[in-house]
């Protein structure tokens, strides 16, 4: 079954799971309960996280109720529309126009090269507008050099904040890790490779166990931290990602060997496009003003002035909400 390889890919497969992948609990009810509890107990500053889902299905097909319910439960807004794919160019213009309008112009022209035999197009949009727990000092934001690589330097606005931070100098992985608080329930880990360290080498080791070890070994100290204002926007095609992992992986999970008969009344049924759009934005503003009292001691200066990794992590479960890298903050 196609569900089993997906569980393995996501690290969710256990030896005790039933072969038919049927859950012993109602995941939708569990999610709704957790969301209700979270809304009652979290009255502090929150990050704005908005998720939208679009599903375009061939006109003569019907989606399963479980699939429809799942897209609704795991998103803020969910759109499902039947489409006549017999004229691919017209269908392409139709779905892209619809996505543009319903996303308030945030998602544009993501579907390309449709064909008349398409069964289903699937698109998700994840928008993260982060709020620092403590504001940076606007008067200390200034244009500074950011070293994109050994031969390229750009001028970028770097924000500065002096205060107590949890950080770690990892001599084995050759990087410095800094924890920054966001809302009461999330935080960011910045990972800055040491000078001369290869960004790709560290990227290949960014596993959950490595990141967990970083978090467990952070030490508190006084830092004068400077980092660029940065945002990120990317469009990821699941088929391309799986193909890059290996042709057999794509065949099993989305290609010729994948089986999605439980999604619809049409058999065989295929997922022709699965695309994810991510928008991430952070500024110097914060939910709380910086304390004007001068911190005692001489701070260690740390400038994030070359390519770095970042991850946004949910504080209660330590689940990774987002993982990305900034190679040029001016783009």
MARKEDREN-443351 format. One record per residue: x, y, z of N, C-alpha, C, O in turn. Coordinates in steps of 0.2 Angstrom, whole numbers, plus 5000, padded with zeros to 4 digits. Each point is the difference from the previous one (the first is absolute). Layout:
XYZXYZXYZXYZ
...
END
This chain:
500449945000499650065000500450065000500650005003
499250054994500450074999500050035007500550045001
499149955004500050035006500649985004500350055004
499949894996500649985004500650034998500450025004
499849994989500650034999500050085002500550035002
498950004998499950075002500250005008500350055002
499449905002500250005007500749995001500350035005
500049934991500749995001500450064998500550025004
499350024991500450064998499950055005500550035001
499049985003499950055005500249985007500050045004
500349894996500249985006499549985005500150005006
499349994992499449985004499849935000499649985004
500849984992499849935000500349965006500650015002
499049955001500249965006499949924998499549994996
500849975007500049934999499349975002499849954998
499850095007499449975002499450034996499449985002
500750064993499550034996499649944996500449964998
499050045002499649954996500250014992500150064998
499949894998500250004993499550044996500250034995
499249985007499550044996500150085002499650044997
500849975008500150075002499450045003500050065000
499549905002499550035003500150025007500349965004
499650104998500250035006499549975006499449994998
500850005008499649985005499750065004499649985004
500550084994499750065003499850044994500250004994
499350055008499750044995500550075000499950045004
500649964991500450055000499750074999500350055003
499249964994499650064999499850035007500050065001
499749895003499750025006500650025005499950055004
500649924996500650015004500350074998500150045005
499949984989500350064998499550065002500350055002
499149944997499550055002500050015007500050065003
500149895001500050015008500750045002499950045004
500649944993500750035001499950084998500350045004
499449974990499950074998499650045005500150065002
499449915001499550035005500450025006499950055003
500549905000500350015006500550054999500150055004
500349954990500550054999499750075000500350055003
499149964994499750075000499850025006499950065002
499949905003499850015007500650025004499950055004
500749924996500550015004500550054998500450035004
499649984989500650054998499750074999499750014994
500450035011499750074999500550054999499950065000
500749924998500650044999500150024993499649984996
501050055002500150024993500049944996500349955002
499550054992500049944995500350024993500050064998
500349894999500250014993499449994996499649955001
500450084993499549994996500249954995500450014996
499249935004500149944996499449994996499549995003
500550024991499449994995500249944995500450014997
499149945003500149954995499450004996499450005002
500750004991499449994995500249944996500549984999
498949984999500149944996499550014994499450025001
500949964993499550004994500149934997500549974999
498950004999499949944997499650014994499450025000
500949964994499750004994499949934997500549974999
498950015000499949934998499650004993499650044999
500549914997499649994994499350005001499849975005
499850064991499350015001499649945001499550005004
500749944994499549945001500349965006499749945000
500750085004500349975006499750035006499850065000
500149895005499850035007500649985005500249945000
499950105004500549995005499749975006499450015002
501049955002499849965006499950055005500350065001
499249935004499850045005500650015005500150065003
500349894998500650005004500550054998500350045004
499849964989500550054997499750075001500450055002
499049964997499750075000500150025007500250065001
499649905004500050025007500750015002500150055004
500449914994500750015001500350074998500350035004
499549994990500250074998499750055004500450065001
499049945001499750055004500350005007500150065003
500049895000500349995007500750035000500250035005
500249964990500750025000500250074997500550014998
498950035001500250064996499550055003499549995003
500650084996499650055002499450014995499450015002
500849984992499550004994500249954995500549994999
498949974999500149954995499650014994499450015001
500849984993499650014994500049944996500649974999
498950014999499949944995499650014994499450035001
500949964993499650024994500149954995500549974999
498950024997500149954995500250044993499850064999
500649914997500350034995500049964993500149945001
499750094994500049964993500850014997500250054998
500149895003500750004998500149984992500550004998
498950004999500149984993500350054995500349984995
499750085008500450064996500550025005499950055004
500749924996500550025006500250075000500050035006
500150014989500150075000499550045004500250045004
499249954994499450035003500049985008499950055004
500249894997500049985007500550035004499950025006
500749984991500650035004499850085001500250025006
499650014990499850075001499450015005500150045005
499549914995499450005005500249995007499950045005
500549914996500249985007500550055003500050025006
500550014990500450055002499750075002500250035005
499349984991499650065001499650005007500050045004
499749904997499749985006500450015006499850035005
500849944995500550005005500250075002500150025006
500050024989500350075000499450045004500250035005
499249964993499550045004499949985007499950045004
500049894997499949985007500650005005499949995006
500750024991500550015004500250085001500550015003
499150034995500150075000500650024997500450045002
499849924992500650024996500649975003500650024997
499449945008500649985003500349944996500649985001
499049984996500249944996499850014993499450014998
501149994997499950024993500349954996500649985001
499050004994500349964994500449945002500649994998
499249975007500349945002499949944996500549955000
499050044997499849944996500250014992499850054997
500649915001500350004993500049934997500049955003
499950054990500149944996499549955002500149945001
499250085000499549955001499949964994500150024994
499549925007499949964994499249985001499750005005
500049984989499349985000499849945004499549995002
501049975000499949945004500150015008500049965004
500150114998500150015007499449985004499450014998
500749965008499549985005499950055006499550025001
501150005001500050045006500650055001500649984999
499350085002500550055002499950025007499550025002
501149985002500050025007500550055002500649994998
499250065005500450065002499950025007499450005002
501150015002500050025006500450075001500550004997
499350045007500350075001500150015008499550005003
501150014999500250005007500350075001500650024997
499150035006500250075001500250015008499549995004
501150024997500250015007500250085001500550024997
499250015007500250075002500250005007499650005005
501050004996500349995007500050065004500250064997
499849945010500050055004500649985005499949955004
500650094997500549995005499750015007499550055000
500749925005499750015006500250065003499750045003
501049984996500250075002500350044994500349974995
499550095004500150044994500850015000500350015005
499950004988500750024999499950085001499550035001
501150004999500150075001500050034993500650004996
498950045001500050034994500550054999500350004994
499950035011500650054999500649974999500550034997
499649915004500649964999500049964994500549974998
499050034998500049974993500450044995499850065000
500649914997500550044995500249954994500049945001
500250094994500249974994500749975002500550045001
499649904998500749975001500149944994499649984997
501050005003500249964995499849935002500049975005
499749994990499849935000500449964995499950024994
500549935008500449974996499649944997500049945003
499850074991499649944996500549944999499849955001
500750074997500649944999500650045000500150065002
500549904996500650035001500250064995500450045002
499249974993500150054995499450055000500150054996
499449945007499450045000499850035006499849965005
500150104996499850045006499450054998500050034995
499549975009499450044999499950045006500249985006
499550084994499850045005499349985003499550014996
500449975010499449985002499850045007500550015004
498950004998499850035006500149955006499649955000
500850065004500149955006499750035006500250065002
499449905002499750025006500549985006500349954999
499650095006500549985006499650005006499550045001
500649925003499749995007500549975005500449954999
499750095007500449975005499649975006499650045002
500649905000499649975005500249935001500549984998
499249995007500249935002499749954994499450004999
501049964999499849954995500349935002500550005003
499149954994500349935001500349994993499750004995
501049985006500349994994500549945001500249985005
500150004989500549945001500550014994499850014994
500849985008500650004995500249924998500349975005
499450004990500149934998500750004996500050014994
500549965010500650004996500149944996500449994995
499149965006500049944996499750014993500349994995
499150045005499650024994500350064997499850024995
500650025009500350064998499450054998500050034995
499749995010499450055000499950035007500149975005
499550094995499850035006499250004999499750014995
500049975011499349995000499750055005500250005006
499350044992499750055005499249985000499749994994
500050025012499349995001499750075000500250045005
499349974992499650065000499349995002499749964996
500050075009499349995001499550044996500250054998
499349915000499550044995499450015005500050035005
499449934994499550015004500149955006500549975001
499050035004500149965006500149924998500349965004
499550024990500049934998500449984994500049954998
500450105000500549984995500750045001500050055003
500549924993500650045001500449984993499849964996
500750085003500449994994500749985002500350035005
500049924991500749995001500450024994499849994994
500750065007500450024994500649965001500349995005
500049994989500649954999500450044995499950004994
500750035009500550034996500649965000500449995005
499849994989500649964999500650055002500050064998
500549915004500650035002500350034993499949974995
500650085006500350024994500449954997500449975004
499550024990500449954996499649935000500249954996
499350045008499649945000499650004994499750054998
500149894999499649994994499350005002499849955004
499850094994499250005001499749934998499649985004
500649994991499749944998500249945004499649965001
501050045002500249955005499650005006499849955002
500050115000499650005006499349994998499649965004
500250064991499349984997499849935000499549985002
501049984996500049934999499949965007499849955001
500450095005499949975006499550035004499949995006
499650054991499550035004499449955001499550004997
500649955007499549955002499750025007500350045003
499149934998499750025006500449985006499950045005
500549914995500349985006500650055002500250025005
500150014989500550055001499750065003500350035004
499249994993499650075002499849995008500050055003
499849894999499849995006500650005005499950035006
500649954992500650005004500350075001500250025005
499750024990500250075000499550045006500350035004
499149954995499550045005500249985007499950045005
500249894996500249985007500650035003500150005006
500450024990500650025002500250085000500550025001
498950014997500150085000500250025007499749985005
500750074995500250045006499850074999500050034995
499850005011499850075000500650055001500449995004
499550064992500650055001499850074997499550004996
500850055005499950074997500350014993500649994999
498950024996500250014993499850064998499550035001
500950004994499850064996499949974993500549994997
498949995002499849964994499850054994499550045001
500849954993499850044994499849954995500449954999
499050054998499849964995499650044995499750055002
500349934992499650034995499350005000499749945002
499950114996499349994999499949954994500450014995
499249945006500049954994499349974999499650005005
500349984989499449974999500149954995500649994997
499049965002500149954995499349984996499550005003
500649994991499449974996500249954995500550014997
499249935004500249954995499449964998499549995003
500649984991499549954997500349934999500550004997
499349955006500349945000499549954997499449995002
500849974993499649954996500249935003500649985000
498949995003500249945003500349944996500449975002
499350034991500349964996500750014998500449955000
499850115000500750014999500549995006500549974999
499250045007500449985006500149935000500549975002
498949994997500149935001500449974994500449955001
499650084993500549974995500750025001500449954999
499750105005500750025002500349955005500649985001
498949995003500249955005500149934997500449965003
499450034991500149944996499449984996499450015002
500749974992499449984995499549955003499450004999
500949955005499649955003499550035006499549985001
500850085002499650035005499450034997499450005003
500750044992499550034996499549954997499350025001
500949934997499549954997499649975005499449994999
500950005007499649975006499550055003499449985001
500850085000499650055003499550044996499550035003
500749984991499650044996499949984992499550024997
500949935001500149984993499649944999499449995002
500949974993499649944998499849955005499549964999
500950035006499849955005499650035006499849965004
500150104996499550035005499349994999499849994994
499849995011499349985000499650055005500149995006
499550044991499550055003499349994999499650045000
500249895000499349994999499550025005499450014999
500950005007499650015006499850085000499650025004
500750024992499950075000499450024995499750055001
500149904995499450024995499749944998500249945001
499250074996499649944997500349984993499749954997
500850095000500349984994500649955001500450025004
499649934992500649955001500249994993499649984995
501150025003500550035005500050075001499750044995
500549995010500050075001500750035002500449965004
499850094993500750035001500050075002499550045000
501049985004500150075002500650024995500549985000
499250074996500550024994500450065003500650004997
499250045007500450065003499950005007499450005003
501150015001500050015007500550055002500649995000
499250075001500550065001499950045007499450005002
501150025001500050035006500350074999500650014998
499050045004500350075000500150025007499650005004
501050034998500250025006500250075000500450034996
499350015009500250075001500250015007499649995004
501050044997500250015007500350075001500350024996
499450025009500250075001500250015007499649985005
500950064996500250025007500250075000500350024995
499650025010500250075000500350025006500249955004
500050114998500350025006499550015006500250005006
499249994992499550025005499949945005500149944998
499650075008499949955005499450015004499750055000
500149895003499450015004500150045007499650035003
501149974999500150045006500650044998500549984997
499550095006500650044999500649985003500049965005
500650064993500649985003500150035006499850065001
500449915005500150035006500650054999500549994998
499450075005500450064999500649995005500550044999
499449925006500649995005500649974997499949954996
500750085005500649974997500249945003500049995006
500149964989500249935003500750015003500450034997
499749935008500750005004500449964996499949954997
500850075002500549964997500150034993499750044997
500849935000500250014993499749954996500249945000
499450084995499749954996500549974994500450034998
499549905001500349974994499750034994499349994999
501050034996499750034994500049944995500549964998
498950034999499949954995499650034994499450025001
500949984993499650034995499949954995500449964997
498950035001499849954995500150044993499550024997
501149985001500150044994500349954994500350034995
499549915005500149954995499549954999499650005005
500349964990499549955000499949965006500549985003
498850014999499949965006499349964999499750014995
500249955009499449965001499650025005500250045005
499149954995499650025005499449955000499949974995
499950025011499449955001499550035005500250035005
499249974994499550025004499749945004499849954996
500250055010499849945004499450015005500150055004
499549914996499450005005500349985007500349955001
499650095004500350005006499849945005500449975003
499050014996499749945005500249944997500349965004
499750024990500149944997500750004997500349944998
500050125001500750004996499949984993500549984997
498950025000499949994993500350054996499850065001
500549924993500350054996499450034995499749964996
500250105005499450034995500350024994499750004994
501050025006500350034993500749995001500350015005
500049974989500850005000500250034994499749984994
500750075006500250034994500750035000500449995006
499950044989500650035000500050074996499650014996
500850045007500050064997500850014997500450005004
499650004989500750014997500150084998500650025000
498850014999500150074998499450045003499449994996
500650045009499450035003499750064996499450035001
500949994994499850064995499649984995499750044996
500249895002499749974995499249995002499649984996
END
